[in-house]
Amino acid sequence: MKKEGHDPFAALRLKEYRFYLANRFFLTMGIQMQSVIVGWQVYDLTKDVLALGMIGLAEAIPFIIVSFFSGHVADSFNRKRIILFCTFCYILVTAVLLWFTFDSSKVIAQFGTSPIFAMIILVGIIRGFLSAAFPSFMAQIIPRELYTNAATWNSTIWHSASILGPSVAGLVIAVNYTSAYAVDISFIVLSFIAFLFIASRPVPAKQQGESLLDSLTSGVKFVFKNQIVLGALSLDLFAVLFGGAVALLPAFADKVLHAGAVELGFLRAAPAIGAVIMAFIIAYRPPQKNAGRNLFLAVGAFGLATILFGLSTNFYMAFICLFLTGAFDNVSVVIRHTVLQLATPDHMRGRVSAVNGIFIGSSNEIGAFESGATARAFGLKPSIILGGILTIVVVILTARLAPKLRKMSMDQL
């Protein structure tokens, strides 16, 4: 039951926010589809778990480099135009990946996976700018009192697309890679169209006398001076870094579960299914009180579910464990996103979002590389189990080092 006076659908009643969510849904569909297609294609060509990790590294390095500058751009220029331009670039990159699959191109036959990795590097650059512009633009179209509700529905839509994206990708990969990339492009184009229906917002007023160097470094300084923000970001950083089992799914599905592309799509969707169900629970019972305690419990449970996934011996057990990782992870996502929005002034949101992107966005890709390298060294199952154990260790250490975060409630921000 919803709390008296609490409207779980408050943010959805805003027309522009609905278009924002439509953009997020279609773009996430495209991104998730591309991740599955590229992962399966590269593994199909190489049969190497380290190559799966290298996909993440190829995206993470340019993402991190760009993020030191993208926050300044998001706080200095029109955020809507940044998002539209980056989405258009994403369409072009996916079109090139589509072209690689044509028999007439001969690119893959001649150069192997190198051209695919080149496109992934460009994706990292694009995502670096999007990760700074998207959250800061959302804060401009949502009233402050609706941040938690908006973060919940934003997470719901993202994870809903993360369910459908891998599932659709698995089905169309079974046809061929050309069809898969063609469907992928169609979703990204729809995301571009949806964003056109949102009005531009003015560029936030910057602090007078602020130099370019000050602007570029202020986001980092802000985060490191705030124990609650730094603790929340660090907790997610290392949890995602060590718990990046999803990157190994193509190899895990093949070698452990003896499953194909269709089953891989459903396994990739399992965390998102758990996240969506958890999001509906959060929408009715927002984690305002004891948010810090709930954050630590959720990340600890995420680590435990990761360990159980590493011990899985069949498709159904693996699916359930991945489902649980998504459910617990979404609690962390909503709390962290709300903390960032409430604790950050508008003129700095782009730069703080960029720092968040370095902590969280890149940790997915670096975690993928770590998982691939560990799997090469110790084997698939041991590397996943070790990642879950290290996640729990991080929770214990962060709880000791960040007492303000552990005792935090949302009404304190």
C-alpha positions as CSV (number, residue, x, y, z in Angstrom):
1,M,0.0,0.0,0.0
2,K,1.2,3.5,-0.7
3,K,1.8,5.9,2.1
4,E,-0.9,8.4,2.8
5,G,-0.3,11.6,0.8
6,H,2.4,9.9,-1.3
7,D,1.7,9.8,-5.1
8,P,3.9,7.0,-6.6
9,F,3.1,8.4,-10.1
10,A,3.8,12.1,-9.4
11,A,6.7,12.5,-11.8
12,L,4.9,10.6,-14.6
13,R,2.2,13.3,-14.6
14,L,4.7,15.7,-16.1
15,K,4.4,15.6,-19.9
16,E,8.0,16.5,-20.7
17,Y,9.3,13.9,-18.2
18,R,7.3,11.3,-20.1
19,F,9.1,12.2,-23.3
20,Y,12.3,12.1,-21.4
21,L,11.5,8.6,-20.3
22,A,10.6,7.6,-23.8
23,N,14.0,8.8,-25.0
24,R,15.7,6.8,-22.2
25,F,13.7,3.7,-23.0
26,F,14.5,3.6,-26.7
27,L,18.1,4.7,-26.3
28,T,18.7,2.1,-23.6
29,M,17.1,-0.5,-25.8
30,G,19.7,0.4,-28.5
31,I,22.6,0.4,-26.1
32,Q,21.7,-2.9,-24.4
33,M,21.1,-4.5,-27.8
34,Q,24.4,-3.3,-29.1
35,S,26.2,-4.6,-26.0
36,V,24.8,-8.1,-26.4
37,I,25.3,-8.2,-30.2
38,V,28.9,-7.0,-30.0
39,G,29.7,-9.3,-27.1
40,W,28.3,-12.3,-28.9
41,Q,29.9,-11.4,-32.2
42,V,33.4,-10.8,-30.7
43,Y,33.2,-14.1,-28.7
44,D,32.0,-15.9,-31.8
45,L,35.0,-14.6,-33.7
46,T,37.6,-15.2,-30.9
47,K,36.3,-17.7,-28.4
48,D,38.3,-15.8,-25.8
49,V,36.9,-14.6,-22.4
50,L,39.6,-11.9,-22.3
51,A,38.3,-10.4,-25.5
52,L,35.0,-9.9,-23.7
53,G,36.8,-8.0,-21.0
54,M,38.7,-6.0,-23.6
55,I,35.3,-4.7,-25.0
56,G,34.7,-3.1,-21.6
57,L,38.2,-1.6,-21.4
58,A,37.9,-0.2,-25.0
59,E,34.8,1.7,-23.9
60,A,35.9,2.6,-20.4
61,I,39.3,4.3,-21.2
62,P,37.8,7.0,-23.6
63,F,34.8,7.3,-21.3
64,I,37.0,8.3,-18.4
65,I,39.2,10.6,-20.4
66,V,36.2,12.4,-21.9
67,S,34.4,12.7,-18.6
68,F,37.0,15.1,-17.2
69,F,35.8,17.5,-19.8
70,S,32.2,16.5,-20.5
71,G,30.9,17.8,-17.1
72,H,32.3,21.3,-18.0
73,V,30.5,21.1,-21.4
74,A,27.2,20.0,-19.8
75,D,27.4,23.0,-17.4
76,S,28.4,25.5,-20.1
77,F,26.3,24.6,-23.1
78,N,22.7,23.7,-23.9
79,R,22.2,20.2,-22.5
80,K,19.4,19.3,-24.9
81,R,21.6,19.9,-27.9
82,I,24.4,17.9,-26.4
83,I,22.1,14.9,-25.9
84,L,20.7,15.2,-29.4
85,F,24.1,15.5,-31.0
86,C,25.5,12.5,-29.1
87,T,22.4,10.4,-29.9
88,F,22.9,11.2,-33.6
89,C,26.6,10.2,-33.4
90,Y,25.5,6.9,-31.7
91,I,23.2,6.3,-34.7
92,L,26.2,6.7,-37.1
93,V,28.4,4.4,-35.1
94,T,25.8,1.7,-35.1
95,A,25.3,2.2,-38.8
96,V,29.0,1.5,-39.3
97,L,28.7,-1.7,-37.2
98,L,25.8,-2.7,-39.5
99,W,27.9,-2.1,-42.6
100,F,30.7,-4.3,-41.2
101,T,28.2,-7.2,-41.4
102,F,27.5,-6.8,-45.1
103,D,29.3,-9.4,-47.4
104,S,30.4,-6.6,-49.6
105,S,32.3,-4.8,-46.8
106,K,34.9,-7.5,-46.2
107,V,36.1,-5.4,-43.2
108,I,35.8,-8.1,-40.5
109,A,37.3,-10.8,-42.8
110,Q,40.4,-8.6,-43.5
111,F,40.9,-7.0,-40.1
112,G,39.2,-9.3,-37.6
113,T,37.7,-7.7,-34.5
114,S,39.8,-4.5,-34.6
115,P,37.1,-2.4,-36.5
116,I,34.5,-3.4,-34.0
117,F,36.8,-2.3,-31.1
118,A,37.4,1.0,-32.9
119,M,33.6,1.6,-32.9
120,I,33.4,0.7,-29.2
121,I,36.0,3.4,-28.5
122,L,33.8,5.9,-30.2
123,V,30.8,4.6,-28.1
124,G,32.9,5.3,-25.0
125,I,33.4,9.0,-26.1
126,I,29.7,9.4,-26.8
127,R,28.6,7.9,-23.5
128,G,31.1,10.2,-21.7
129,F,29.1,13.3,-22.8
130,L,25.7,11.7,-22.4
131,S,26.4,10.6,-18.8
132,A,27.1,14.2,-17.8
133,A,24.2,15.8,-19.8
134,F,21.4,13.4,-19.1
135,P,21.1,13.5,-15.2
136,S,21.7,17.2,-15.1
137,F,19.0,17.9,-17.8
138,M,16.5,15.7,-15.9
139,A,17.0,17.8,-12.8
140,Q,16.0,20.9,-14.9
141,I,12.6,19.4,-15.8
142,I,11.7,17.8,-12.4
143,P,10.8,19.8,-9.2
144,R,13.2,19.1,-6.4
145,E,10.5,17.4,-4.2
146,L,10.0,14.8,-7.0
147,Y,13.7,13.8,-7.4
148,T,13.3,10.4,-5.6
149,N,10.1,9.6,-7.5
150,A,11.7,10.6,-10.8
151,A,14.9,8.6,-10.1
152,T,12.7,5.5,-9.4
153,W,10.8,5.8,-12.6
154,N,13.9,6.6,-14.6
155,S,15.5,3.4,-13.2
156,T,12.3,1.5,-13.9
157,I,12.3,2.5,-17.6
158,W,16.1,1.9,-17.9
159,H,15.7,-1.6,-16.5
160,S,12.6,-2.3,-18.5
161,A,14.6,-1.5,-21.7
162,S,17.4,-3.6,-20.3
163,I,15.0,-6.6,-20.1
164,L,13.7,-6.2,-23.7
165,G,17.0,-5.1,-25.3
166,P,19.0,-8.2,-24.5
167,S,16.0,-10.5,-25.2
168,V,15.3,-8.9,-28.6
169,A,19.1,-9.0,-29.4
170,G,19.2,-12.7,-28.6
171,L,16.3,-13.4,-30.9
172,V,17.6,-11.3,-33.8
173,I,21.2,-12.5,-33.5
174,A,19.8,-16.0,-34.1
175,V,18.7,-14.7,-37.5
176,N,22.0,-12.9,-38.3
177,Y,24.1,-9.9,-37.2
178,T,22.8,-7.7,-40.0
179,S,19.3,-8.0,-38.8
180,A,20.4,-7.4,-35.2
181,Y,22.2,-4.1,-35.9
182,A,19.3,-2.9,-38.2
183,V,16.8,-3.4,-35.3
184,D,19.3,-1.7,-33.0
185,I,19.5,1.4,-35.1
186,S,15.7,1.7,-35.3
187,F,15.4,2.1,-31.5
188,I,18.2,4.7,-31.3
189,V,16.4,6.7,-34.0
190,L,13.1,6.6,-32.0
191,S,15.0,7.9,-28.9
192,F,16.3,10.9,-31.0
193,I,12.7,11.7,-32.1
194,A,11.3,11.4,-28.6
195,F,13.8,14.0,-27.2
196,L,12.7,16.6,-29.9
197,F,9.4,17.0,-27.9
198,I,11.2,18.4,-24.8
199,A,11.8,22.1,-24.6
200,S,15.4,23.4,-24.1
201,R,16.3,24.7,-20.7
202,P,18.7,27.7,-20.1
203,V,22.3,27.1,-19.3
204,P,22.7,27.4,-15.5
205,A,24.5,30.5,-14.4
206,K,28.1,29.8,-13.5
207,Q,30.1,31.2,-10.7
208,Q,31.7,34.5,-11.7
209,G,35.5,34.5,-12.0
210,E,35.8,30.8,-12.3
211,S,38.6,29.7,-14.6
212,L,38.5,26.8,-17.0
213,L,40.8,24.8,-14.7
214,D,38.6,25.5,-11.7
215,S,35.6,24.5,-13.7
216,L,37.2,21.2,-14.8
217,T,38.3,20.3,-11.3
218,S,35.4,21.6,-9.2
219,G,33.2,18.5,-9.6
220,V,36.0,16.3,-8.3
221,K,36.6,18.6,-5.4
222,F,32.9,18.7,-4.5
223,V,32.6,14.9,-4.4
224,F,35.8,14.4,-2.3
225,K,34.7,17.0,0.2
226,N,31.3,15.3,0.8
227,Q,31.5,12.1,2.7
228,I,28.0,11.0,1.9
229,V,28.4,11.5,-1.9
230,L,31.9,10.1,-1.9
231,G,30.9,7.0,0.1
232,A,27.8,6.3,-2.1
233,L,29.9,6.5,-5.3
234,S,32.8,4.5,-3.9
235,L,30.5,1.8,-2.7
236,D,28.9,1.4,-6.1
237,L,32.3,1.8,-7.9
238,F,33.9,-1.2,-6.2
239,A,30.7,-3.3,-6.0
240,V,30.3,-3.0,-9.8
241,L,34.0,-3.4,-10.4
242,F,34.2,-6.7,-8.5
243,G,30.7,-7.9,-9.3
244,G,30.8,-7.5,-13.0
245,A,29.7,-11.1,-13.8
246,V,27.4,-10.0,-16.6
247,A,30.4,-9.4,-18.9
248,L,31.2,-13.1,-18.7
249,L,27.7,-14.2,-19.7
250,P,28.5,-15.2,-23.3
251,A,31.3,-17.5,-22.0
252,F,29.3,-18.7,-18.9
253,A,26.3,-19.5,-21.1
254,D,28.5,-21.4,-23.5
255,K,30.9,-23.3,-21.3
256,V,28.9,-23.8,-18.0
257,L,25.2,-23.7,-19.0
258,H,25.7,-25.0,-22.6
259,A,23.2,-22.4,-23.8
260,G,22.9,-20.4,-27.0
261,A,22.2,-16.8,-28.0
262,V,18.5,-16.9,-27.1
263,E,19.2,-18.1,-23.5
264,L,22.0,-15.5,-23.3
265,G,19.5,-12.8,-24.1
266,F,17.2,-13.9,-21.2
267,L,20.1,-14.2,-18.8
268,R,21.2,-10.6,-19.7
269,A,17.6,-9.5,-19.1
270,A,17.4,-11.2,-15.7
271,P,19.0,-8.5,-13.6
272,A,16.7,-5.9,-15.2
273,I,13.6,-7.9,-14.5
274,G,14.6,-8.0,-10.8
275,A,15.3,-4.2,-10.9
276,V,11.9,-3.4,-12.4
277,I,10.1,-5.3,-9.8
278,M,12.1,-3.7,-7.1
279,A,11.5,-0.3,-8.7
280,F,7.7,-0.7,-8.3
281,I,8.2,-1.5,-4.7
282,I,10.4,1.6,-4.2
283,A,7.8,3.7,-6.0
284,Y,5.2,2.8,-3.3
285,R,7.7,2.7,-0.4
286,P,10.5,5.2,-1.2
287,P,13.7,4.7,0.8
288,Q,13.7,8.0,2.5
289,K,14.3,6.8,6.1
290,N,17.4,4.9,6.9
291,A,18.5,5.2,3.3
292,G,22.2,4.7,4.2
293,R,21.6,1.5,6.1
294,N,19.4,0.2,3.2
295,L,22.1,1.1,0.8
296,F,24.7,-1.1,2.6
297,L,22.3,-4.0,3.0
298,A,21.4,-3.9,-0.7
299,V,25.0,-3.9,-2.0
300,G,25.9,-6.7,0.5
301,A,23.0,-8.8,-0.8
302,F,24.1,-8.0,-4.4
303,G,27.5,-9.5,-3.5
304,L,25.9,-12.6,-2.0
305,A,23.7,-13.1,-5.1
306,T,26.8,-12.8,-7.3
307,I,28.5,-15.6,-5.3
308,L,25.4,-17.8,-5.8
309,F,25.4,-17.1,-9.5
310,G,29.0,-18.2,-9.7
311,L,28.0,-21.5,-8.1
312,S,25.1,-22.0,-10.6
313,T,25.0,-25.2,-12.6
314,N,21.9,-24.7,-14.7
315,F,20.0,-22.0,-16.5
316,Y,17.2,-21.6,-14.0
317,M,19.5,-21.2,-11.0
318,A,21.6,-18.7,-12.9
319,F,18.5,-16.7,-14.0
320,I,17.2,-16.4,-10.4
321,C,20.6,-15.3,-9.0
322,L,21.0,-12.7,-11.7
323,F,17.4,-11.6,-11.0
324,L,18.4,-11.0,-7.4
325,T,21.5,-9.0,-8.3
326,G,19.3,-6.6,-10.4
327,A,16.7,-6.2,-7.6
328,F,19.3,-5.4,-4.9
329,D,21.3,-3.2,-7.3
330,N,18.3,-1.0,-8.1
331,V,18.0,0.0,-4.4
332,S,21.5,1.3,-4.6
333,V,20.8,3.1,-7.9
334,V,17.8,5.0,-6.7
335,I,19.4,6.0,-3.4
336,R,22.7,7.1,-5.1
337,H,20.9,9.0,-7.9
338,T,18.7,10.9,-5.3
339,V,21.7,11.7,-3.2
340,L,23.5,13.2,-6.1
341,Q,20.5,15.3,-7.2
342,L,19.7,16.6,-3.8
343,A,23.2,17.4,-2.7
344,T,24.4,19.1,-5.9
345,P,23.7,22.7,-6.9
346,D,22.3,23.1,-10.5
347,H,25.3,24.9,-11.9
348,M,27.5,22.0,-11.0
349,R,25.3,19.0,-11.9
350,G,27.0,18.4,-15.2
351,R,30.5,18.1,-13.6
352,V,29.3,16.1,-10.6
353,S,27.4,13.8,-13.0
354,A,30.6,13.4,-15.0
355,V,32.4,12.3,-11.8
356,N,29.6,9.9,-11.1
357,G,30.0,8.6,-14.6
358,I,33.7,8.0,-14.0
359,F,32.9,6.2,-10.7
360,I,29.9,4.2,-11.9
361,G,29.6,4.2,-15.7
362,S,33.3,3.3,-16.4
363,S,33.3,0.8,-13.5
364,N,31.0,-1.4,-15.5
365,E,33.5,-1.6,-18.4
366,I,36.6,-1.8,-16.2
367,G,34.8,-4.4,-14.2
368,A,34.2,-6.3,-17.4
369,F,37.9,-6.2,-18.1
370,E,38.7,-7.3,-14.6
371,S,36.2,-10.2,-14.9
372,G,37.7,-11.2,-18.2
373,A,41.3,-11.1,-16.9
374,T,40.4,-12.9,-13.7
375,A,38.4,-15.6,-15.6
376,R,41.5,-16.1,-17.9
377,A,43.7,-16.6,-14.8
378,F,41.5,-18.5,-12.4
379,G,38.6,-19.8,-14.5
380,L,35.0,-18.6,-15.0
381,K,33.3,-19.8,-11.9
382,P,36.1,-18.9,-9.4
383,S,36.4,-15.4,-10.8
384,I,32.7,-14.7,-10.3
385,I,32.7,-16.1,-6.8
386,L,35.8,-14.0,-5.9
387,G,34.1,-10.9,-7.2
388,G,31.1,-11.4,-5.0
389,I,33.3,-12.0,-1.9
390,L,35.2,-8.8,-2.6
391,T,32.0,-6.9,-3.0
392,I,30.9,-7.9,0.5
393,V,34.4,-6.9,1.8
394,V,33.9,-3.4,0.2
395,V,30.6,-3.0,2.0
396,I,32.2,-3.8,5.4
397,L,35.1,-1.4,4.8
398,T,32.9,1.5,3.5
399,A,30.5,1.1,6.4
400,R,33.4,1.7,8.8
401,L,35.0,4.6,6.8
402,A,31.8,6.5,5.9
403,P,29.6,6.6,9.1
404,K,27.7,9.6,7.8
405,L,26.5,7.6,4.9
406,R,25.6,4.6,7.1
407,K,23.4,6.8,9.3
408,M,22.0,8.9,6.4
409,S,18.3,9.6,5.8
410,M,17.0,11.5,2.7
411,D,15.5,14.3,4.8
412,Q,19.0,15.3,5.9
413,L,20.0,16.4,2.4
